[in-house]
């Protein structure tokens, strides 16, 4: 998988990928439970890291 295919831009995209609401994604980011890269006000997520975060928590 290339980086372009692995990258999600914004909490809305991450929420859709995870089956959550955007507010839940923001809360998980604030609490340090989701891996995220911040560039200014933008949030970027990698699908592979999100999957790993949820599978390791189970």
Gaussian input, Z-matrix of N, CA and C with variables (Angstrom, degrees):
# hf/3-21g

backbone

0 1
 N
 C     1     B1
 C     2     B2     1     A1
 N     3     B3     2     A2     1     D1
 C     4     B4     3     A3     2     D2
 C     5     B5     4     A4     3     D3
 N     6     B6     5     A5     4     D4
 C     7     B7     6     A6     5     D5
 C     8     B8     7     A7     6     D6
 N     9     B9     8     A8     7     D7
 C    10    B10     9     A9     8     D8
 C    11    B11    10    A10     9     D9
 N    12    B12    11    A11    10    D10
 C    13    B13    12    A12    11    D11
 C    14    B14    13    A13    12    D12
 N    15    B15    14    A14    13    D13
 C    16    B16    15    A15    14    D14
 C    17    B17    16    A16    15    D15
 N    18    B18    17    A17    16    D16
 C    19    B19    18    A18    17    D17
 C    20    B20    19    A19    18    D18
 N    21    B21    20    A20    19    D19
 C    22    B22    21    A21    20    D20
 C    23    B23    22    A22    21    D21
 N    24    B24    23    A23    22    D22
 C    25    B25    24    A24    23    D23
 C    26    B26    25    A25    24    D24
 N    27    B27    26    A26    25    D25
 C    28    B28    27    A27    26    D26
 C    29    B29    28    A28    27    D27
 N    30    B30    29    A29    28    D28
 C    31    B31    30    A30    29    D29
 C    32    B32    31    A31    30    D30
 N    33    B33    32    A32    31    D31
 C    34    B34    33    A33    32    D32
 C    35    B35    34    A34    33    D33
 N    36    B36    35    A35    34    D34
 C    37    B37    36    A36    35    D35
 C    38    B38    37    A37    36    D36
 N    39    B39    38    A38    37    D37
 C    40    B40    39    A39    38    D38
 C    41    B41    40    A40    39    D39
 N    42    B42    41    A41    40    D40
 C    43    B43    42    A42    41    D41
 C    44    B44    43    A43    42    D42
 N    45    B45    44    A44    43    D43
 C    46    B46    45    A45    44    D44
 C    47    B47    46    A46    45    D45
 N    48    B48    47    A47    46    D46
 C    49    B49    48    A48    47    D47
 C    50    B50    49    A49    48    D48
 N    51    B51    50    A50    49    D49
 C    52    B52    51    A51    50    D50
 C    53    B53    52    A52    51    D51
 N    54    B54    53    A53    52    D52
 C    55    B55    54    A54    53    D53
 C    56    B56    55    A55    54    D54
 N    57    B57    56    A56    55    D55
 C    58    B58    57    A57    56    D56
 C    59    B59    58    A58    57    D57
 N    60    B60    59    A59    58    D58
 C    61    B61    60    A60    59    D59
 C    62    B62    61    A61    60    D60
 N    63    B63    62    A62    61    D61
 C    64    B64    63    A63    62    D62
 C    65    B65    64    A64    63    D63
 N    66    B66    65    A65    64    D64
 C    67    B67    66    A66    65    D65
 C    68    B68    67    A67    66    D66
 N    69    B69    68    A68    67    D67
 C    70    B70    69    A69    68    D68
 C    71    B71    70    A70    69    D69
 N    72    B72    71    A71    70    D70
 C    73    B73    72    A72    71    D71
 C    74    B74    73    A73    72    D72
 N    75    B75    74    A74    73    D73
 C    76    B76    75    A75    74    D74
 C    77    B77    76    A76    75    D75
 N    78    B78    77    A77    76    D76
 C    79    B79    78    A78    77    D77
 C    80    B80    79    A79    78    D78
 N    81    B81    80    A80    79    D79
 C    82    B82    81    A81    80    D80
 C    83    B83    82    A82    81    D81
 N    84    B84    83    A83    82    D82
 C    85    B85    84    A84    83    D83
 C    86    B86    85    A85    84    D84
 N    87    B87    86    A86    85    D85
 C    88    B88    87    A87    86    D86
 C    89    B89    88    A88    87    D87
 N    90    B90    89    A89    88    D88
 C    91    B91    90    A90    89    D89
 C    92    B92    91    A91    90    D90
 N    93    B93    92    A92    91    D91
 C    94    B94    93    A93    92    D92
 C    95    B95    94    A94    93    D93
 N    96    B96    95    A95    94    D94
 C    97    B97    96    A96    95    D95
 C    98    B98    97    A97    96    D96
 N    99    B99    98    A98    97    D97
 C   100   B100    99    A99    98    D98
 C   101   B101   100   A100    99    D99
 N   102   B102   101   A101   100   D100
 C   103   B103   102   A102   101   D101
 C   104   B104   103   A103   102   D102
 N   105   B105   104   A104   103   D103
 C   106   B106   105   A105   104   D104
 C   107   B107   106   A106   105   D105
 N   108   B108   107   A107   106   D106
 C   109   B109   108   A108   107   D107
 C   110   B110   109   A109   108   D108
 N   111   B111   110   A110   109   D109
 C   112   B112   111   A111   110   D110
 C   113   B113   112   A112   111   D111
 N   114   B114   113   A113   112   D112
 C   115   B115   114   A114   113   D113
 C   116   B116   115   A115   114   D114
 N   117   B117   116   A116   115   D115
 C   118   B118   117   A117   116   D116
 C   119   B119   118   A118   117   D117
 N   120   B120   119   A119   118   D118
 C   121   B121   120   A120   119   D119
 C   122   B122   121   A121   120   D120
 N   123   B123   122   A122   121   D121
 C   124   B124   123   A123   122   D122
 C   125   B125   124   A124   123   D123
 N   126   B126   125   A125   124   D124
 C   127   B127   126   A126   125   D125
 C   128   B128   127   A127   126   D126
 N   129   B129   128   A128   127   D127
 C   130   B130   129   A129   128   D128
 C   131   B131   130   A130   129   D129
 N   132   B132   131   A131   130   D130
 C   133   B133   132   A132   131   D131
 C   134   B134   133   A133   132   D132
 N   135   B135   134   A134   133   D133
 C   136   B136   135   A135   134   D134
 C   137   B137   136   A136   135   D135
 N   138   B138   137   A137   136   D136
 C   139   B139   138   A138   137   D137
 C   140   B140   139   A139   138   D138
 N   141   B141   140   A140   139   D139
 C   142   B142   141   A141   140   D140
 C   143   B143   142   A142   141   D141
 N   144   B144   143   A143   142   D142
 C   145   B145   144   A144   143   D143
 C   146   B146   145   A145   144   D144
 N   147   B147   146   A146   145   D145
 C   148   B148   147   A147   146   D146
 C   149   B149   148   A148   147   D147
 N   150   B150   149   A149   148   D148
 C   151   B151   150   A150   149   D149
 C   152   B152   151   A151   150   D150
 N   153   B153   152   A152   151   D151
 C   154   B154   153   A153   152   D152
 C   155   B155   154   A154   153   D153
 N   156   B156   155   A155   154   D154
 C   157   B157   156   A156   155   D155
 C   158   B158   157   A157   156   D156
 N   159   B159   158   A158   157   D157
 C   160   B160   159   A159   158   D158
 C   161   B161   160   A160   159   D159
 N   162   B162   161   A161   160   D160
 C   163   B163   162   A162   161   D161
 C   164   B164   163   A163   162   D162
 N   165   B165   164   A164   163   D163
 C   166   B166   165   A165   164   D164
 C   167   B167   166   A166   165   D165
 N   168   B168   167   A167   166   D166
 C   169   B169   168   A168   167   D167
 C   170   B170   169   A169   168   D168
 N   171   B171   170   A170   169   D169
 C   172   B172   171   A171   170   D170
 C   173   B173   172   A172   171   D171

   B1=1.4493
   B2=1.5224
   B3=1.3053
   B4=1.4545
   B5=1.5218
   B6=1.3153
   B7=1.4574
   B8=1.5257
   B9=1.3110
   B10=1.4609
   B11=1.5211
   B12=1.3191
   B13=1.4603
   B14=1.5259
   B15=1.3119
   B16=1.4622
   B17=1.5235
   B18=1.3188
   B19=1.4597
   B20=1.5184
   B21=1.3282
   B22=1.4622
   B23=1.5177
   B24=1.3182
   B25=1.4519
   B26=1.5213
   B27=1.3212
   B28=1.4534
   B29=1.5166
   B30=1.3296
   B31=1.4641
   B32=1.5236
   B33=1.3235
   B34=1.4661
   B35=1.5193
   B36=1.3232
   B37=1.4649
   B38=1.5265
   B39=1.3286
   B40=1.4633
   B41=1.5255
   B42=1.3301
   B43=1.4631
   B44=1.5284
   B45=1.3100
   B46=1.4642
   B47=1.5325
   B48=1.3112
   B49=1.4632
   B50=1.5353
   B51=1.3398
   B52=1.4577
   B53=1.5235
   B54=1.3280
   B55=1.4570
   B56=1.5172
   B57=1.3263
   B58=1.4571
   B59=1.5253
   B60=1.3140
   B61=1.4684
   B62=1.5277
   B63=1.3358
   B64=1.4747
   B65=1.5303
   B66=1.3291
   B67=1.4668
   B68=1.5319
   B69=1.3277
   B70=1.4619
   B71=1.5291
   B72=1.3272
   B73=1.4706
   B74=1.5275
   B75=1.3405
   B76=1.4703
   B77=1.5303
   B78=1.3226
   B79=1.4616
   B80=1.5298
   B81=1.3283
   B82=1.4626
   B83=1.5295
   B84=1.3292
   B85=1.4696
   B86=1.5279
   B87=1.3411
   B88=1.4657
   B89=1.5260
   B90=1.3372
   B91=1.4599
   B92=1.5284
   B93=1.3347
   B94=1.4591
   B95=1.5196
   B96=1.3392
   B97=1.4555
   B98=1.5312
   B99=1.3205
   B100=1.4696
   B101=1.5187
   B102=1.3298
   B103=1.4701
   B104=1.5186
   B105=1.3177
   B106=1.4613
   B107=1.5237
   B108=1.3214
   B109=1.4579
   B110=1.5190
   B111=1.3254
   B112=1.4640
   B113=1.5203
   B114=1.3087
   B115=1.4720
   B116=1.5163
   B117=1.3219
   B118=1.4615
   B119=1.5169
   B120=1.3253
   B121=1.4640
   B122=1.5256
   B123=1.3142
   B124=1.4665
   B125=1.5266
   B126=1.3240
   B127=1.4598
   B128=1.5210
   B129=1.3144
   B130=1.4606
   B131=1.5172
   B132=1.3105
   B133=1.4551
   B134=1.5150
   B135=1.3401
   B136=1.4624
   B137=1.5199
   B138=1.3245
   B139=1.4673
   B140=1.5168
   B141=1.3177
   B142=1.4731
   B143=1.5292
   B144=1.3117
   B145=1.4679
   B146=1.5199
   B147=1.3306
   B148=1.4611
   B149=1.5217
   B150=1.3368
   B151=1.4520
   B152=1.5250
   B153=1.3039
   B154=1.4743
   B155=1.5293
   B156=1.3361
   B157=1.4578
   B158=1.5229
   B159=1.3218
   B160=1.4517
   B161=1.5277
   B162=1.3085
   B163=1.4635
   B164=1.5294
   B165=1.3323
   B166=1.4565
   B167=1.5209
   B168=1.3401
   B169=1.4715
   B170=1.5148
   B171=1.3260
   B172=1.4773
   B173=1.5054
   A1=108.28
   A2=117.22
   A3=120.94
   A4=109.83
   A5=116.30
   A6=121.13
   A7=110.84
   A8=117.45
   A9=121.09
   A10=111.15
   A11=117.04
   A12=121.04
   A13=111.74
   A14=117.45
   A15=122.98
   A16=112.57
   A17=118.77
   A18=122.67
   A19=112.66
   A20=115.79
   A21=123.00
   A22=107.62
   A23=116.70
   A24=121.40
   A25=109.63
   A26=115.49
   A27=121.30
   A28=114.25
   A29=114.32
   A30=121.23
   A31=111.15
   A32=117.91
   A33=119.93
   A34=111.21
   A35=116.58
   A36=120.53
   A37=110.85
   A38=117.01
   A39=120.53
   A40=110.60
   A41=116.55
   A42=120.89
   A43=110.60
   A44=116.31
   A45=119.98
   A46=110.66
   A47=116.82
   A48=121.72
   A49=111.26
   A50=116.20
   A51=120.86
   A52=113.89
   A53=116.84
   A54=119.82
   A55=112.46
   A56=116.08
   A57=122.34
   A58=110.03
   A59=115.64
   A60=120.45
   A61=108.43
   A62=117.66
   A63=119.78
   A64=113.08
   A65=117.95
   A66=120.35
   A67=110.89
   A68=116.48
   A69=120.08
   A70=110.71
   A71=115.80
   A72=119.92
   A73=109.73
   A74=117.29
   A75=120.29
   A76=110.64
   A77=117.07
   A78=120.39
   A79=110.55
   A80=117.46
   A81=120.69
   A82=111.42
   A83=116.66
   A84=120.82
   A85=109.67
   A86=116.51
   A87=120.80
   A88=111.53
   A89=116.62
   A90=121.06
   A91=112.56
   A92=116.76
   A93=120.97
   A94=114.47
   A95=117.57
   A96=120.96
   A97=113.64
   A98=117.23
   A99=120.56
   A100=110.11
   A101=117.02
   A102=120.11
   A103=109.38
   A104=116.32
   A105=121.84
   A106=109.48
   A107=115.11
   A108=121.59
   A109=106.32
   A110=116.04
   A111=120.53
   A112=109.06
   A113=114.53
   A114=120.63
   A115=105.31
   A116=115.66
   A117=119.43
   A118=108.62
   A119=115.92
   A120=120.59
   A121=112.59
   A122=117.01
   A123=120.89
   A124=110.69
   A125=114.24
   A126=121.45
   A127=108.59
   A128=116.26
   A129=122.10
   A130=108.62
   A131=115.63
   A132=122.41
   A133=108.76
   A134=116.27
   A135=121.28
   A136=107.36
   A137=115.90
   A138=120.57
   A139=110.91
   A140=116.48
   A141=120.68
   A142=111.01
   A143=118.34
   A144=121.21
   A145=111.28
   A146=117.29
   A147=120.51
   A148=110.24
   A149=116.63
   A150=120.40
   A151=110.80
   A152=116.26
   A153=121.17
   A154=110.51
   A155=117.54
   A156=121.16
   A157=111.63
   A158=116.82
   A159=119.70
   A160=112.08
   A161=118.26
   A162=119.31
   A163=110.90
   A164=117.81
   A165=119.70
   A166=111.68
   A167=116.97
   A168=120.66
   A169=111.12
   A170=117.54
   A171=120.08
   A172=112.73
   D1=131.56
   D2=179.01
   D3=-81.49
   D4=163.94
   D5=178.94
   D6=-59.62
   D7=-39.25
   D8=179.66
   D9=-61.14
   D10=-40.28
   D11=178.60
   D12=-73.20
   D13=-25.61
   D14=-175.75
   D15=-89.04
   D16=-14.79
   D17=-171.25
   D18=-90.28
   D19=133.79
   D20=172.45
   D21=-116.66
   D22=134.00
   D23=-179.44
   D24=-108.63
   D25=117.30
   D26=175.36
   D27=93.43
   D28=157.95
   D29=-179.06
   D30=-67.76
   D31=-31.99
   D32=179.37
   D33=-62.38
   D34=-44.39
   D35=179.78
   D36=-66.25
   D37=-41.28
   D38=178.27
   D39=-65.02
   D40=-40.38
   D41=179.71
   D42=-62.89
   D43=-43.77
   D44=178.83
   D45=-62.82
   D46=-43.22
   D47=179.94
   D48=-62.94
   D49=-38.72
   D50=-176.19
   D51=-89.97
   D52=-12.07
   D53=-177.21
   D54=77.17
   D55=30.79
   D56=179.57
   D57=-117.66
   D58=175.29
   D59=171.98
   D60=-90.64
   D61=150.65
   D62=-179.00
   D63=-53.87
   D64=-38.68
   D65=-179.51
   D66=-61.81
   D67=-35.83
   D68=177.84
   D69=-65.41
   D70=-38.46
   D71=177.81
   D72=-63.78
   D73=-46.20
   D74=178.64
   D75=-58.17
   D76=-42.60
   D77=-179.02
   D78=-64.91
   D79=-44.39
   D80=179.15
   D81=-62.79
   D82=-36.56
   D83=176.71
   D84=-66.04
   D85=-47.04
   D86=-179.13
   D87=-59.66
   D88=-36.39
   D89=-178.58
   D90=-84.19
   D91=-3.11
   D92=176.78
   D93=81.10
   D94=19.04
   D95=-178.48
   D96=-90.16
   D97=-16.85
   D98=179.88
   D99=-116.70
   D100=135.14
   D101=175.70
   D102=-73.65
   D103=128.80
   D104=-176.01
   D105=-145.64
   D106=151.89
   D107=171.41
   D108=-117.31
   D109=127.53
   D110=179.41
   D111=-104.51
   D112=134.21
   D113=173.52
   D114=-131.60
   D115=101.55
   D116=-172.14
   D117=65.77
   D118=-126.41
   D119=178.75
   D120=-93.52
   D121=-2.71
   D122=-177.61
   D123=-86.77
   D124=145.37
   D125=175.52
   D126=-112.87
   D127=137.16
   D128=177.84
   D129=-126.28
   D130=135.63
   D131=-178.34
   D132=-126.50
   D133=148.85
   D134=172.28
   D135=-105.01
   D136=127.55
   D137=-179.77
   D138=-53.71
   D139=-43.87
   D140=-177.37
   D141=-61.80
   D142=-38.63
   D143=179.34
   D144=-72.17
   D145=-36.60
   D146=177.47
   D147=-64.72
   D148=-44.58
   D149=177.98
   D150=-60.16
   D151=-42.90
   D152=180.00
   D153=-64.86
   D154=-39.59
   D155=179.59
   D156=-63.25
   D157=-38.08
   D158=-178.54
   D159=-81.02
   D160=-30.68
   D161=179.84
   D162=-77.69
   D163=-31.20
   D164=178.92
   D165=-75.12
   D166=-24.09
   D167=179.92
   D168=-78.93
   D169=-19.94
   D170=-176.57
   D171=-81.52

